[in-house]
Amino acid sequence: MNAPLRRRQLLKIVGLGSAATFFGSSRLTASTIPNSPPTPPNRNGLPPVTIRSVKAIGTAPGGANLVVVKVETSEPGLYGVGCATFTQRAEVVVTAINNYMPDFCVGKNVDDIEDLWQAFFVSSYWRNGPVLNNALSGLNQALWDIKGKRANMPVYQLLGGKARFAVDCYAHADGHTPEEVAANTQKFMDQGFRHVRIQQGGYGSLQLAKQPDWRDAGFGRPTDDFMDTHAYVKAVPRLFQTVRKTCGEEVELLHDTHERVQPQDMINMCRRLEEFDPYWIEDPLSPENMHLFPQLRAATTVPFAMGELFNNPNEFVDYMARRDFDYFRCHVSQIGGITPAVKIAHLGEFFNVRSGWHGPGDVSPVGHAAQAHIDLAIWNFGVQESVFFNDPTREVFPGTPEIKKGYMYVNEAPGLGVDINEKLAAKYPINNNAGKWTLRKRDGTIIRP
């Protein structure tokens, strides 16, 4: 071995020894380095925080059935809440949470959100439908709420931080005539909204329908609704024309068909709408007709929002890859919570498909907060559906997101920022009212929403 090589080896050995002596004797830490951040506490050896109990809380302070999951932990005073609202089957979701979820998750580590989601999703063997998905969503959102509280950060920070200062929202303008809708649209514009969904008489403009033949024949139930599709398809372009003429070109106009129109009628209607530049037409096809989306997309330039009725996160993949629609319009509780919603959002980014989470009044303030935290963090945000909660709902749910000048702002507290007052919630019990979703054609055939 030559002399230079021996010297290099000797210096290396001496250097390593000196370093070991230095680190061993002086215990160099971040706190000893000038201008360094404080050293985080050493959690090695501490027991994990585990799920101590889980339960459903049902309440209806605004009239709609709301279901919230509360997860309590082994750390005193630390708990999380999540939205599990399936308002049409609220009592079934409550049963699923209270009867099945405790045996599944009590004792599990609250930090293992991904593992708990995957395990619960397949725990019943058959992939989840809306009942179990909403139960899972409540658990999932509650765990994110807990993680944010443990980190002392709002959830959007855990998702990557803010990509925008607030969440742009759309309001809902309705009316019996196009002129009334235009006037209500202008009111929201005066409040600062830049996006307004316009509907004439609610979904399908049922007030345009006359006495149906099936009712004269004694078919169906007296409470069933009737929609005249022909009258509706003709009325929507007139509605857009009136609102555009009254309110101008600056406001973004949305419309929800609620899957009630046959594909060919939808194509003809959308072609007539192109000149009025809609921001989106929502739910143009029913789940049974989704295979026709490529034809619909090829026939018109109108943007589409889709996915409100999707149950499984995997349902979005092929449609996004083909860019059949422009906005993913899913219900975060319906697909299982924040964990799958973020994955869907990131998938959409690759295909320039933007967000438009379903956010009606039968999503709890906890659920709206969860959606808003995602909205703040993702790049491909589109617009968020807004809701104006009444005073009893705000009292039951302290920390409810605020809307100012058409923007939604979350509570900046750690976690989701929304709590639930169980004592007040009990004053507004849920019921078994499933709502009215039975809609018929003139001859009595069911229209699938």
C-alpha positions in Angstrom: 0.0 0.0 0.0 1.5 3.4 -1.0 2.0 6.2 1.5 -0.7 8.6 0.2 -3.4 5.9 0.5 -2.3 5.0 4.0 -2.5 8.7 5.0 -6.0 9.0 3.6 -7.2 5.9 5.5 -5.7 7.2 8.7 -7.3 10.6 8.3 -10.7 8.9 7.6 -10.4 6.8 10.7 -9.4 9.7 12.9 -12.2 11.8 11.4 -14.8 9.3 12.1 -13.6 8.8 15.6 -13.6 12.5 16.2 -17.1 12.9 14.9 -18.3 10.0 17.0 -16.6 11.6 20.1 -18.1 15.0 19.2 -21.7 13.7 18.7 -21.5 11.4 21.7 -20.1 13.9 24.2 -21.7 17.1 23.2 -25.1 15.6 22.1 -25.5 18.0 19.1 -29.2 18.8 18.6 -31.2 21.3 16.6 -31.5 23.4 19.7 -27.7 23.8 19.8 -27.5 25.1 16.2 -28.0 28.8 15.9 -31.3 30.0 14.2 -32.6 26.4 14.0 -36.3 25.4 14.7 -37.0 23.8 18.1 -36.6 20.0 18.3 -40.0 18.2 18.2 -40.8 16.1 21.2 -39.5 12.5 21.1 -42.5 10.2 20.8 -40.5 7.0 20.8 -42.0 4.5 23.2 -45.2 6.4 23.7 -48.4 4.4 23.2 -50.4 5.3 20.0 -53.6 7.3 20.3 -56.4 4.8 19.6 -60.1 4.9 18.9 -62.0 4.5 22.2 -65.6 4.8 20.9 -67.5 5.7 17.8 -71.2 6.7 17.5 -73.7 8.3 15.2 -75.5 11.6 16.0 -78.6 12.3 14.1 -80.1 15.7 14.0 -82.4 17.9 11.7 -82.2 21.5 12.9 -82.7 22.7 9.3 -85.4 20.2 8.4 -83.2 17.8 6.5 -81.9 14.7 8.2 -78.2 15.0 9.1 -75.9 12.3 10.4 -72.6 12.9 12.1 -70.0 10.4 13.3 -68.2 11.2 16.5 -64.9 9.4 17.2 -63.5 9.6 20.8 -59.9 8.6 21.5 -57.7 7.3 24.2 -56.3 10.8 24.7 -58.7 12.6 27.1 -60.6 15.4 25.4 -59.4 14.5 21.9 -62.2 13.6 19.5 -63.2 14.2 15.8 -66.5 14.6 13.9 -67.3 13.7 10.3 -70.4 13.9 8.0 -72.2 10.6 7.3 -75.4 12.2 5.9 -77.5 10.1 3.6 -80.7 12.1 4.3 -83.1 9.7 2.4 -82.0 6.7 4.5 -80.6 8.4 7.6 -81.9 5.8 10.1 -80.2 3.0 8.2 -76.9 4.9 8.2 -77.2 5.4 12.0 -77.8 1.7 12.4 -74.7 0.8 10.3 -72.5 3.2 12.4 -73.7 2.1 15.8 -74.1 -1.6 15.2 -71.1 -2.4 12.9 -68.5 0.3 13.2 -67.4 0.0 16.9 -66.4 -3.7 16.5 -64.4 -2.7 13.4 -62.4 0.2 14.6 -62.3 0.5 18.4 -58.7 0.0 19.6 -57.3 1.0 16.2 -54.6 3.7 15.7 -56.2 7.0 14.8 -53.2 7.8 12.6 -53.8 5.0 10.2 -56.4 6.7 8.1 -55.6 5.0 4.8 -55.5 1.6 6.3 -58.8 2.0 8.1 -60.4 3.3 4.9 -59.2 0.4 2.8 -60.2 -2.2 5.5 -63.7 -0.8 6.1 -64.3 -0.5 2.3 -64.0 -4.2 1.8 -65.0 -5.4 5.3 -68.5 -6.4 4.2 -67.0 -8.2 1.2 -69.3 -6.6 -1.4 -68.1 -3.1 -2.3 -69.9 -0.4 -0.4 -73.1 1.3 -1.5 -74.4 4.6 -0.3 -75.3 3.4 3.2 -71.9 2.0 4.2 -70.0 4.6 2.2 -71.7 7.4 4.2 -70.8 5.5 7.4 -67.2 5.2 6.2 -67.1 8.9 5.2 -68.2 9.9 8.8 -65.4 7.8 10.2 -62.8 9.1 7.7 -63.6 12.8 8.1 -63.5 12.4 11.9 -60.1 10.8 11.7 -58.8 13.7 9.5 -60.4 16.1 12.1 -58.4 14.3 14.8 -55.2 14.3 12.8 -55.5 18.1 12.3 -56.1 18.6 16.0 -53.1 16.6 16.9 -50.9 18.5 14.4 -52.5 21.8 15.5 -53.3 22.6 11.9 -56.4 23.0 9.8 -57.0 20.0 7.5 -56.2 21.9 4.4 -52.6 22.3 5.7 -52.3 18.6 5.9 -53.4 18.3 2.3 -50.7 20.7 1.1 -51.7 24.1 2.1 -53.8 26.8 0.4 -53.9 27.1 -3.4 -56.3 30.0 -3.1 -57.4 32.4 -0.4 -61.1 31.2 -0.2 -63.6 28.9 -1.9 -65.6 30.5 -4.8 -69.2 29.4 -4.6 -72.4 29.4 -6.6 -75.8 30.3 -5.3 -79.3 29.0 -6.3 -81.7 31.2 -8.1 -85.2 29.8 -8.7 -88.6 31.3 -9.7 -91.9 30.5 -11.5 -91.0 32.5 -14.6 -87.7 33.4 -16.4 -88.1 37.0 -15.3 -88.4 36.0 -11.7 -85.3 33.8 -12.0 -83.4 36.7 -13.6 -84.4 39.0 -10.7 -83.2 36.5 -8.1 -80.0 36.0 -10.0 -79.3 39.7 -9.9 -79.9 39.7 -6.1 -77.1 37.1 -5.7 -74.8 39.1 -8.0 -75.4 42.1 -5.8 -74.2 40.0 -2.8 -71.0 39.3 -4.6 -71.7 35.9 -6.2 -70.0 35.3 -9.6 -71.7 32.0 -10.2 -75.4 31.3 -10.0 -77.4 28.1 -10.8 -80.7 28.9 -12.4 -83.8 26.7 -12.2 -87.3 27.5 -13.3 -89.6 25.9 -10.7 -87.0 23.4 -9.4 -85.7 20.3 -11.1 -87.5 19.5 -14.3 -89.8 22.6 -14.1 -92.7 20.5 -12.9 -95.0 23.5 -12.8 -95.0 23.5 -16.6 -96.7 20.1 -16.7 -100.5 19.8 -17.0 -102.7 17.1 -15.5 -101.2 13.8 -16.5 -103.1 10.9 -18.1 -101.9 8.4 -15.5 -103.5 10.4 -12.7 -106.8 10.5 -14.5 -106.5 6.7 -14.9 -105.9 6.2 -11.2 -102.4 4.9 -11.8 -99.6 5.5 -9.3 -99.9 7.4 -6.0 -101.6 10.8 -5.5 -98.2 12.1 -4.2 -96.2 11.1 -7.3 -94.9 14.0 -9.4 -95.3 14.5 -13.2 -92.8 16.0 -15.5 -93.5 17.1 -19.1 -90.1 16.6 -20.7 -91.0 18.3 -23.9 -92.1 21.5 -22.1 -89.0 21.4 -19.9 -86.5 21.0 -22.8 -88.1 24.0 -24.6 -88.2 26.1 -21.5 -84.5 25.9 -20.5 -83.1 27.8 -23.5 -85.7 30.5 -22.9 -84.6 30.7 -19.3 -81.0 31.2 -20.2 -81.8 33.8 -22.8 -83.8 35.9 -20.4 -81.2 35.7 -17.6 -78.4 36.6 -20.0 -80.4 39.5 -21.4 -81.1 40.8 -17.9 -77.9 40.0 -16.0 -75.3 40.3 -18.7 -72.4 38.2 -19.8 -70.1 38.4 -16.7 -72.1 36.1 -14.4 -71.4 32.3 -14.8 -74.7 30.5 -15.2 -75.2 26.8 -14.2 -78.2 24.5 -14.5 -79.1 21.1 -13.1 -81.1 18.6 -15.3 -80.9 16.0 -12.5 -80.6 13.1 -15.0 -84.3 13.5 -16.0 -83.9 14.0 -19.8 -83.3 11.3 -22.4 -79.9 11.6 -24.2 -81.2 12.8 -27.6 -83.3 15.5 -26.0 -80.3 16.5 -23.9 -78.2 16.9 -27.1 -80.8 19.0 -28.8 -81.3 21.2 -25.7 -77.5 21.7 -25.2 -77.0 22.7 -28.8 -79.5 25.5 -28.2 -77.8 26.5 -25.0 -74.3 27.0 -26.5 -74.9 30.6 -27.5 -75.6 31.5 -23.8 -72.3 30.1 -22.6 -73.3 28.0 -19.6 -70.7 27.4 -17.0 -72.0 23.8 -16.8 -75.0 21.6 -17.3 -75.2 19.2 -14.4 -76.1 15.5 -14.5 -77.0 15.3 -18.1 -77.3 11.5 -18.1 -78.7 8.9 -15.7 -76.4 6.1 -14.5 -78.1 3.7 -16.8 -77.1 5.9 -19.8 -73.5 6.7 -19.0 -72.2 4.6 -21.9 -73.7 7.3 -24.2 -71.4 10.1 -22.8 -69.0 10.0 -25.7 -71.8 10.7 -28.1 -73.1 13.5 -25.9 -69.6 15.0 -25.6 -69.1 14.9 -29.4 -72.4 16.5 -30.1 -72.0 19.8 -28.2 -69.5 22.2 -26.7 -71.5 22.8 -23.5 -69.5 21.9 -20.4 -70.8 19.1 -18.2 -70.7 18.3 -14.5 -71.2 14.6 -13.5 -70.9 12.1 -10.7 -73.4 13.0 -8.0 -74.9 9.5 -8.1 -71.5 7.7 -8.3 -71.0 5.4 -5.3 -67.6 3.9 -5.9 -64.5 6.1 -6.4 -63.4 3.9 -9.3 -66.4 5.0 -11.4 -64.7 8.2 -12.3 -61.6 6.7 -13.9 -62.7 5.9 -17.4 -64.8 9.0 -17.8 -62.1 11.3 -16.6 -59.5 9.6 -18.9 -61.8 10.3 -21.9 -62.6 13.7 -20.5 -66.3 13.0 -21.0 -67.2 15.7 -18.5 -65.5 18.8 -17.3 -66.4 18.8 -13.5 -66.5 15.9 -11.1 -69.8 16.4 -9.3 -69.6 13.9 -6.5 -70.9 13.8 -3.0 -67.9 13.5 -0.6 -70.0 11.5 1.9 -71.3 9.2 -0.8 -67.9 8.1 -2.0 -66.4 7.5 1.4 -64.9 10.8 2.7 -61.8 12.9 2.3 -59.4 10.1 1.5 -61.1 9.0 -1.8 -62.2 12.6 -2.6 -58.6 13.8 -2.7 -57.6 10.9 -4.9 -60.4 11.7 -7.3 -59.3 15.4 -7.3 -55.7 14.5 -8.1 -56.8 12.2 -10.9 -58.9 15.0 -12.4 -55.9 17.3 -12.4 -54.1 15.1 -15.0 -57.1 15.4 -17.4 -58.0 19.0 -16.6 -61.3 18.0 -15.0 -62.2 20.3 -12.2 -64.1 20.0 -8.9 -67.7 20.8 -8.2 -68.5 18.9 -5.0 -72.2 18.2 -4.3 -73.1 20.6 -1.4 -76.8 20.9 -0.8 -78.6 21.6 2.5 -78.6 17.9 3.4 -74.8 17.9 3.7 -74.0 18.9 7.3 -71.8 21.9 8.2 -69.1 19.3 9.0 -69.4 17.9 5.5 -69.3 21.4 3.9 -66.2 22.2 5.9 -64.5 18.9 4.7 -65.3 19.8 1.1 -64.0 23.4 1.6 -60.7 22.1 3.0 -60.2 20.0 -0.1 -61.2 23.0 -2.3 -58.5 25.2 -0.7 -55.8 22.7 -1.3 -56.3 21.2 -4.8 -55.1 22.9 -7.9 -58.0 21.9 -10.2 -60.8 23.6 -8.1 -63.8 24.6 -10.1 -66.6 26.0 -7.9 -68.4 24.9 -4.7 -72.1 24.6 -4.1 -73.2 27.0 -1.3 -75.8 26.7 1.3 -77.1 29.2 3.8 -77.6 27.4 7.1 -80.3 28.6 9.5 -79.6 29.8 13.0 -80.5 26.5 14.8 -78.1 24.6 12.5 -75.3 27.1 13.3 -76.0 26.7 17.0 -75.9 22.9 16.8 -72.7 23.1 14.7 -70.4 25.8 16.1 -67.7 26.8 13.6 -69.9 26.4 10.5 -68.2 27.8 7.4 -69.1 31.4 6.5 -70.0 32.8 3.1 -68.9 36.4 2.3 -69.2 38.0 -1.2 -69.7 34.6 -2.8 -66.7 33.0 -1.1 -66.8 30.3 1.6 -64.3 30.6 4.4 -63.5 27.8 6.8 -62.9 28.1 10.5 -59.1 28.3 10.9 -59.1 26.1 14.0 -57.2 22.9 14.0 -58.9 20.0 12.2 -62.1 20.6 10.2 -63.0 23.5 12.5 -66.6 22.5 13.1 -68.0 20.9 16.3 -71.4 19.5 17.3 -73.4 20.4 20.4 -75.0 17.0 21.2 -77.4 18.5 23.7 -78.8 20.9 21.2 -78.7 18.3 18.4 -81.0 16.1 20.4 -83.7 18.7 20.2 -84.0 18.1 16.5 -84.4 14.4 16.0 -84.2 12.8 12.6 -87.2 11.1 11.0 -88.0 8.4 8.4 -89.1 10.8 5.7 -87.4 9.6 2.6 -88.4 12.6 0.5 -90.2 12.7 -2.9 -88.3 11.1 -5.7 -91.1 9.3 -7.6 -91.4 11.1 -10.9 -93.5 9.9 -13.8 -94.0 10.6 -17.6 -97.5 11.3 -19.0 -98.4 7.6 -19.2 -97.1 6.8 -15.7 -93.6 5.5 -16.6 -91.0 6.2 -13.9 -88.4 8.8 -14.7 -85.0 7.9 -13.2 -83.4 10.8 -11.4 
